[in-house]
Amino acid sequence: MINGVHVIVYSRDADADRAFIRDVLGFRGVDVGGGWLIFKLPPAEIAAHPTDGEPQHELYLMCDDLEETLSDLRSQGVEIARPPSEEGWGTLTAIKLPSGAELGLYEPHHQVAYDL
């Protein structure tokens, strides 16, 4: 039986991004050897969206109050990659990881599946 989800974020500076996930985002984790950290995630949900293009996967962190979350992240020196935009289903933005990669962040305006 499936009992979890393992998400991989590929990075050009994995050590810096791991430190960011641990120290800034506050995710607890385990060192599985040699500084290789794997983090516990908050509750998650998965959706399948139709596409006419190439299939792809996306990762978004979710929050209850985007303005408050962005204020907290800014106070920790986190760069906001894109201004928040209303998408109907939620308010969407992205933050910059130390490696320069973007990580999506949104406040959903729909019922969340992990509350079921």
C-alpha positions as CSV (number, residue, x, y, z in Angstrom):
1,M,0.0,0.0,0.0
2,I,1.3,3.5,-0.8
3,N,2.1,5.3,2.4
4,G,3.7,8.6,1.3
5,V,5.2,10.8,-1.4
6,H,8.9,11.5,-2.0
7,V,9.5,14.7,-3.8
8,I,12.8,15.5,-5.4
9,V,14.0,19.0,-6.1
10,Y,17.0,19.0,-8.4
11,S,19.5,21.7,-7.6
12,R,22.7,23.3,-8.9
13,D,23.6,23.9,-5.2
14,A,22.0,21.2,-3.2
15,D,23.8,22.0,0.0
16,A,22.6,25.6,0.0
17,D,19.1,24.6,-0.9
18,R,19.0,21.9,1.8
19,A,20.1,24.5,4.4
20,F,17.4,26.8,3.2
21,I,14.7,24.1,3.5
22,R,15.9,23.3,7.0
23,D,16.8,26.7,8.4
24,V,14.4,29.1,6.6
25,L,11.4,27.0,5.7
26,G,11.8,25.1,9.0
27,F,11.3,21.6,7.7
28,R,12.7,18.9,10.0
29,G,14.6,16.1,8.4
30,V,16.9,13.2,8.7
31,D,20.5,12.8,7.6
32,V,20.6,9.6,5.6
33,G,24.4,9.7,5.3
34,G,27.1,12.2,4.2
35,G,24.9,15.3,4.8
36,W,22.2,14.0,2.5
37,L,19.1,15.4,4.1
38,I,15.5,14.2,3.5
39,F,12.8,16.4,5.0
40,K,9.4,15.7,6.5
41,L,6.8,17.6,4.5
42,P,3.5,19.0,5.7
43,P,0.3,17.3,4.5
44,A,0.2,16.9,0.7
45,E,-2.3,16.4,-2.1
46,I,-1.9,15.3,-5.7
47,A,-3.9,16.3,-8.8
48,A,-3.9,15.2,-12.5
49,H,-4.3,18.1,-14.9
50,P,-5.0,17.6,-18.7
51,T,-2.4,19.0,-21.1
52,D,-2.0,19.1,-24.9
53,G,1.7,19.6,-24.4
54,E,4.4,17.4,-23.0
55,P,3.5,15.9,-19.6
56,Q,5.3,17.6,-16.7
57,H,5.3,17.7,-12.9
58,E,5.1,20.8,-10.7
59,L,5.7,21.4,-7.0
60,Y,4.0,24.1,-5.0
61,L,4.2,24.8,-1.3
62,M,0.8,25.8,0.2
63,C,0.0,28.3,2.9
64,D,-3.2,29.6,4.6
65,D,-2.2,33.3,4.4
66,L,0.1,34.2,1.6
67,E,0.7,37.8,2.7
68,E,1.7,36.7,6.1
69,T,3.9,33.9,4.8
70,L,5.6,36.3,2.3
71,S,6.2,38.9,5.1
72,D,7.8,36.2,7.2
73,L,10.0,34.9,4.4
74,R,11.1,38.5,3.4
75,S,12.1,39.1,7.0
76,Q,14.4,36.1,6.7
77,G,16.0,37.6,3.5
78,V,14.1,35.3,1.1
79,E,13.8,36.8,-2.4
80,I,10.3,36.7,-3.9
81,A,10.7,35.5,-7.5
82,R,7.3,36.7,-8.9
83,P,4.6,39.0,-7.5
84,P,1.5,37.3,-6.3
85,S,-1.1,36.8,-9.0
86,E,-4.8,35.8,-8.6
87,E,-5.4,32.6,-10.6
88,G,-9.0,31.9,-9.5
89,W,-8.1,28.6,-7.8
90,G,-5.6,30.5,-5.6
91,T,-3.1,33.3,-5.2
92,L,0.2,32.2,-6.7
93,T,3.8,33.3,-6.3
94,A,7.3,31.8,-6.2
95,I,10.3,32.2,-4.0
96,K,14.0,31.9,-4.9
97,L,16.1,29.1,-3.5
98,P,19.8,29.8,-2.8
99,S,20.6,27.9,-6.0
100,G,18.6,30.4,-8.0
101,A,15.8,27.9,-8.7
102,E,12.2,29.0,-8.1
103,L,9.8,27.2,-5.8
104,G,6.1,27.8,-6.2
105,L,4.0,29.0,-3.3
106,Y,0.3,29.5,-3.2
107,E,-2.7,30.1,-1.0
108,P,-5.5,27.9,-2.3
109,H,-9.0,29.3,-2.7
110,H,-10.5,25.8,-3.0
111,Q,-11.1,23.1,-0.5
112,V,-7.9,21.3,0.2
113,A,-7.8,17.5,0.0
114,Y,-5.6,17.0,3.0
115,D,-8.4,18.2,5.2
116,L,-10.6,15.3,4.2
